[in-house]
Amino acid sequence: MAANIYVGQTAIELIFNTSTSLAATKEIVLHAKSPTGILKTFDVEVVDAANGIVRYVVESEDDFDEAGMWIFWVSVIYDNDKTNVSEPAKIMFNEVSK
């Protein structure tokens, strides 16, 4: 992951470890909570199903539009309707200097 991530930055890859196998899943969603408490959700790509690794590539400047500490977690719904939620991860988004 980049040393510095900025508000509005695109084309960065965020990688998360769900700590669970992602075989036989119905839905995998990345949840993000902004510094002011706004909740957002994003579709992720499975990178390594056996080891539970997913990624999200930031495509829009509006995805992470607030400076400060964002909290991320991944929810997994399996084919048998059981659910798993990853441990939260914190990522700091910095304001762009002008």
N, C-alpha and C positions, 0 to 999 in steps of 0.2 A: 504494500500500500504506500502511496505517496507520503513524503514527510509532511507536506502541507497540503491541505485540501481547502478550497475556497468556495464561498457562496457563489452559485451560478456556474461553477466549473462543470464541464461536460467531458465525455470520453474517458472517464476514470472507471476503474473496475473495483467494486467492493466485493470481497470474498468473505463468506461466513461458513463456519463449521457448525452443523446442527447436532453433532455428536450422536447421530442415529442413522441407520441404514435408510436410504431413500428408495428402496425397491418397493414395488406395489403401492405407489402413492396416487391419490386422486388430485391432491392440490398442495402446492407449496407456495407460501406467500411470505414476502419480506415486509415487516411492519417497521415503521419509523416514527418516532415521536420527536417533534421539533423542540427547541429550547423553550418555546412559549406554550407547548402542550398540544399542538396540532398533530393529529395522527394521519399518516399516509400509508398506503400499501402499494407494493410493486410486485410484478411477476419476476421470478428468478429463473436462471438456467442452472440445471444440475451439471456440475463439473465432474464429480466423483460420487456416484450413488452408493457404493459400498462404504465409503468413509463419511458420507453425509455432507459433502462440500457443495455449496451453491455460490452463484455470483450474480451480481446486478451491475450492468454497465449503465452509468448515468448518461442519459441521452438529452434531457431537457434542462435548460437553465432554471426552470421552475421546480425541479425535483427537490432540491435542497436550497431554499431561498431565504434562510435565516442563519445569521452567524451565531455560533455558540455550540454547546454540546448536544448532539443528537444521540438518541438511544435506539438501537436496532435489535430486533429479534425475528426469528423465522418460525412460522407455524407450519406443521406438516399434518395433513389428513391422509390416512392410509385407506386402502380399498375396503378394509373392514370397519371403517368409520372411527377407528381410534385416532387420537390426536396427540401430537408431541409439540412442545414449544421449546425452542433453544434458550440457552442462557443469554441475557442481554449483553450487547456490545456497545460501547460508547465511542463515538468518533467526533472530533472537534472540526467544525467548519469555520474558517477564518473569513473576516471581511476583506474584500479586495481593497488594497491601498490605491488611492488615486493621486 
